[in-house]
Amino acid sequence: MGKVAVIYWSGTGNTEAMANAVAEGAKAAGAEVDLLTCADVKGVDGYDAVALGCPAMGSEELEDGEFQPMLETIEPALPGKKVALFGSYDWGTGEWLESWEARCAEKGIALAADSVKANNAPDDAALAACKALGAAIA
């Protein structure tokens, strides 16, 4: 089984709850999982798969204080790995996730599972989708 990094930034705890569910799903599928906040990330070379979680901020953007700089650092190492995206949003339609998917495509990063988004706190369906995402990349 592979080694999975679940990397997230969370302001209110919603994306953190999703990250925990992704990690749970990957572990249940037999993967070795590291649950990391942006500050913990030293690179992704040792991982077969990377799940990235970030909420929508401002006008449907990724969080730019910690998450965006960390993402820019690891992006060159992501093509060829199993990658999946998740996060929560408060208003709007979740456009930030579509922009993020397009950014991945531009950089040659193939997504291994459908992205999961939750409106505010993830409900049971969103948490189940997060577990499935974790299992899909394990």
C-alpha positions, 0 to 999 in steps of 0.5 A: 500500500502507498504512503499518503499525505493529507495536507490542509489549511483550516480557519474554522475547523470545517476543512480540518474535519474533512481532512480527518475523514480523508485520512480515515478513508485512506487508512481504512484502505490500508495506506500509511497516512500523514495528516499535515498542516501547511507548516508541517510540509517539508516536501512530498517526495516520499508520498505516492498520493497527496490530498490537498484541502483548503477552504474558499477565501475572499473572492473564491480564492485559496488561502494565500498566507500559508496554503498558497505559498506551500502549494507553490513549493510542492506543485512541481513534485505533484505530476505523476502522483495521485492527487485529490482536492477538497475544501469547504466554502461559505458562500458562492458556488464553490468556484474556487475549487473549479479554478484550483482544478484548472490550475492543476490541469495547467501544471500537469497534475492529474486528479485521481478522484472527484474533488469534494466540497462542503458548504460550511461544516461538512455534513454526513454525505460530505464526510462520506465523500471525503472518506471515499476520496481518501480510499480512492488515492490510497 
